[in-house]
Amino acid sequence: MEGNYSCTNLTIIQNDYRLVYGIILISATVFGLLGNIVLLYIISTLKRRISTDIFIVGIAIFGLLCIPLHVISIFVYFSHDCRYYLRSGTFTCNFYGWLLTMISSNEVILVVLISLDQYIAIVHPFVYRNFVTNTTTFIAFITTCIISALHSSYPLLTQIHMVSISPYYSFCHFDYKSKLPKATGYTIFLFSLGMVLCIVNVFCTISILRTLCRIAKRRHQINPCCQTGPRAEIKSDYNGLIANLLKRNRLARRSEELAFAKASILLFILCFSSWLAFSVVAIAGLIYHKTIYNAELAVIIVMSLIPIIVPYVCIYTVLPYRRQLVRIWRNIRSYNRTRRMTFTNRRRLRDYVQLFPDVGGNLSTLVSDITYNGSIRRNRN
């Protein structure tokens, strides 16, 4: 059915599911736009600038770039004209597939970079302090963008094109079932890249959790009442280790590191689920040269939901982000309360003046009399 774009086949669509898909896409677009904007605003209002924040900003920016994909899908879902369907090999379908592949690749690599950054900061704090800077972080971010843009544009530079899949021919992806050697090689490359990134992420996450548990156990063995002796030396060694975990204004907290570790674990679960669905599709295309439409749809849905879920995961799990969100919310409430009280006081004063028009003149006369009498008394004294 892929490639047959006659209006007779395209109009045979269940309209009940069309409304459900449209509502889901509109909700996902609104929530994704709101979450990424809030996350960017929270990070911009923080005083610190660390490498993890830079990577999370990159994920939020790519999440905002993913919004046009949802807009295109919404437009295609609600359009009944055959001209607006994403046809295989067209510019719109190729751009859709390239943008989706590039955004997904960037997000997965940035998640792995966050885990790698936390691994170096916690397991090897002195190496992190000497070599990891904002400049190296920006270089890693730009390199990630360039690599993702280049390898995702490979199908467009060769004879391989993006193909459109059901439902409603509103999604485009790389043709996994193509028998061309270039298509097979690119599929193996994507599968291997995802597997290597998952292995690196698992290794970093396990090392981070083991180090944090060891530090917590070591802290539990320290008696805080002893200020001298070997225990005091152990305590000072522990404090020095914690202080050198990250260059965050020369202050690091284990709770923040644990929060970043939790966030990296949740982000890894999301990325691993997308890679697992992609691996099913890739293996089916490589071995049987067939397309599993349900698995392809699952891959695209998961890749589209990752930019929507990531900002809420970061805001909820990372302690500084959550505190900053609460602080911003309190400032908004206090501003609204102050504005409402000012408006109420002005209205009350206006009502009093209208009810008692002579009050203003009497008050001014009384104040002038008090001032005059006080000045006379001071002169007599």
N, C-alpha and C positions, 0 to 999 in steps of 0.2 A: 504493500500500500504506500510505501515511501517513494515518492517520485511521481505518483499519479495524482495530479492536482486538479482533476476535473471538478467543476462546481457540484456535480451530482454527488460525488463521494464526500466532498467537504461539507455539504449541507446536512448530511445524515449525522447529526450530533444531538446528544441528549441535552436538552435545554435546562433540565433540572441541575445537572452537574455543572453546567456553564455558570449558573448563578453562584453555586458554592465555590467554585474555583475563583471566580471574580472577587467574592468577598474575602477569601483567604489572601489573595494577592494584594488587594487594597489594604487590608489590615497589616500584612507583612511590610508593605512599603511605608506606611505611616509609622509603625513601631520602629522599623530600621532607621528611618530618617531621624526620628526623635531621639533614639538611643545613641546614635553616633554623634549627633550634635551636642547632646548633653555631656557625653564622654569627652569630646574635644574641649568644651567649655570648662569642665572640671579640671582637666590637665593644664589648660591655659591659665587658670586662676591659682594654681599651686606655685609656691615659691621655688621649688626645686626643679632641676632638669637632670634626670638620670637616663641611662640607656634604655631601661625598661619602659619608661614613659614615651620615649621616642618610638620604640617599636609598636607600642599600643596606639600611638597617634597614627602611625602608618596603617595599622589594621582598620582604624576608624575611617581614615580617608578612603581606603579601598572599599569599605562598606558603603560609603556615600556614592562611590562610583558604580556600585552594584545596583543602585536604585534605578538607573535607566533600563536595566534588564527587566525589572518588574514592571516598569511603565510600558515597555514594549509588549510584554506578555499580557498585561491588562488590556491594552489597545487591541491586540489580536483576538483575545477572548471575546470581547464585546463587539467586534466588527463582524458583519455577515458578508462582507464583500470578499470574493476570492483573491482580489488583487493585493490584499493586505496580509495574506498568510506568508510566513517565512519559508520561502522555497529554497530547496537545496542548491548551493552554488551561487546564489545571489549575493550582492554586496551586503545587504542587511543581515542575512543568515551568517555570512562569514564574519562580519563585525561582531555579531552577537556571540558566536562561538569563541572568537578570539578574546573578547573582553571577559567572558566567563572563565575561560581557561587561565588567563593572565591573573585575574583577581583571586581565583582559588589557589593558584600556585604561590602568589605573593603572601596570602594569608597563612598558608601552611608553613612556608619557610620562615615567616616572621614569628609564628608560634614556636617553632624550633629554636629560633634565635633568642627568644625570651627565656626558654628553658636553659639554653646554653649559657646565657648571660647570668642567670641565677646560679647555675652550677659553678661557674668560675668564681662568682662573688662569694658563695658560701663555702665551697670545698677548697678553693685556692684564693683566699682573700688578698694575699700580698701580690699575687700575679695580676689580679683584677685591679688593684690599686695602682700598679705601675704601668699597665699596658692598655687598659680599657678607659677610653676617654670619649667625650662627645664627638670628636672628629672621627675616630675609628667607628663609632656607632653610625654616624651619617654615611660614612663610606660603605659600611655593611648594608645599610638600608638602600642606598642608591644601586649598589651592585645587585642586590636582590631584585629590584625593579627591572634592571636591564636584562638580567638572566631570564626572568619570567616573561618579559615582553618578547625576547628573541626566540625562546623555545616555543612559545605559544603561537608565534607567527610562522613557524616552520611549515605547517600544513598549507598556509596561504601562498608561500613562496614556491611550492612544488605542485605536483598534479593532484595532491590530496585537497579536498574541500570539506567544508562543514556541511552536514546533512541535517535536515529537519525531521523531527520525530513527533509522534502523537503524544498527548491529545491536542487536537486543534492545530497542529503544526505551528506551535508558538515557542518551541525550544529548539535550539541548534547545538550541535556538539561535533566533535571530531569523529570521523568514520572509522570505527574500530574494526569492522568486519571486512574492510577492504583487503584484497589479496595482493596489493602492490607491496614490494619489498620496503619502500620508504614508510608506508603506513604501518607495517609490522614492526619495523625498527623504532618508529616513534612511540608506538604503543608499549613496547618493551622498555623504552627509556622512561616513560611516565610511570609505569608500574615499578621499575627499579628505584626511581627517584622517591616515590612515595614510601616504599619499603625502607629505604635507607633513612629517610627523615623520621619515620616512626621508630626505628631502632635507636637512633640518636636521642629522640625525645624520651623514650622509656629509660635509657641509661641515665640521662641527666636527672629525670624525676626521681628515680630510685636513689641515686647518689645524694640528692638534696634532702630527701626524707631521712635517709640514714644519718647524714651529718647533723640535721636538726635534732633528731632523737638522741644522738650521742651527746650533743651539747646540753640538751635538757636533762639527760641523766647525770651528766657531770655537774650541772648546776644543782641538782637535787642532793648530791652528795656533799655539797659545801654547807657548813654550818655558819649562818650569818652572824652568830654571836661571837665567834672567834675572830678577833681582829689582828692577832699576831700568830707567828708560827707558820708551819707548812700550809695550813688551810688558807691563811691570808695570801700566801704566794699563789696558791691555786686559784683563789678568787680573783686576784689581780690579772693572772694569766687568762682567765675566762673573760674578764671585762675587756682586756686587750684584743682578744679574738673577736668578740662581738663588735667592738668599735671599728675593727678593720674589715668587716664584712662588705660594706659598700661605702662609696664616697657620697654620702648623703648629708652634706653639711657637717661632715665629721661626726655623724651620729647615726647609728644603725640600731634597729630594734628587731628582736627575734620574731615578734608577732607580725611585723610587716613582711619579713621574709617568708614566714609560714603562710601568710595571706597570698603573696605572689606565687608560692609553690602550689597552693590550692587552685589559684586561677590558671596556672600553666597546666595542671592536671585536667581540669575541665575543658580547657581549650584543646588539649591533646585528644580527649575523648571525642570531641566534635570532629576534629580533623581525621582521626583514625576511622570514624564511621564513614566519612566520605571516601576515604581511600579504600576501605573494605568493599563498599558498593562498587567503586570503580574497578577494583581488582576482579570482581565477579564478571563485570561487563567485558573487561579486557581479555580475561581468560577465555570467555565464550567466543569472543571475536577472533582470537588467535587460533584456537583449536578447532572450533566448529564453524567459523566464519558465519556466525549467526548473531542476530541482535535480540537481546532480551529487553523488551520495551519497558517492563516494570522496573528492572534494575537500572536502566538508563534514566527513567523518570525519577527514581529514588536518588541517583547521583546528583541530578540537576536540582532537585528539591533540597537536598542536604547542603549542596554548595551555595544555594541561594539563601538558605536559612542561617548559615554560619555568620555572615555579616550582620544579621539581625540579632542573633543571640549573644555574640561576643561582647558588645558594649555592656549589656546587662550583667553578664558574668563578671566582667572586670569591675563594674561598679559595686556589685554585691560582695564579691570575695576580697577585693583589695581594700584594706583598712583605710589608708589615706584618702582614697577616692570616696569611700562611703562617708567618712567624716566631712570631707569637703562638700559633698552633696547635702548633708544635713545642715552644714553651716550656710550654704547658699539658700536653702529652703527657709531657714530661720531669718535670714536677712530679708528675704522677700516678704515674709509674714510681718516682720517688724516694720518694714517700709510701708506696707499696706495699712497696718494698724496706725502708724503715725500720720499717714495721709488722711485716713478716715477721721482720726481724732482732730486734726487741724481743720478739716472741712466742717466737722460738727461744731467746734468752738466758734468758727467764723459765723456759722449760721445762727448759733445762739446769740452772739453779740449783735448781729444784725436785727434779730427779733427784739432784743432788749432795747435797742436804740429806737426801733419803730414804736414800741409800746410806751416808752418814756422819752419823748424827744427833748425834754429839758434837763435830762440827767447829765448830758455832756457839758452843758454850760454851767450847771451847779457844781459839778466836780472840778471844773477848771477854776471857778471862783474860789472854791474851798481850798484848793491847792495853793493858789496865789495868796490867800489870806494867811495860811499857815506859814508860808515862806516869808511873808512880810513881817508877821509877828515874831518869828524866830530871829530874823535879822535885827529887829528892834531890840530884843532881849540881849542879843550878843553885843550890840553897840553899847547898851547901858552897863553891862558888866565890864 
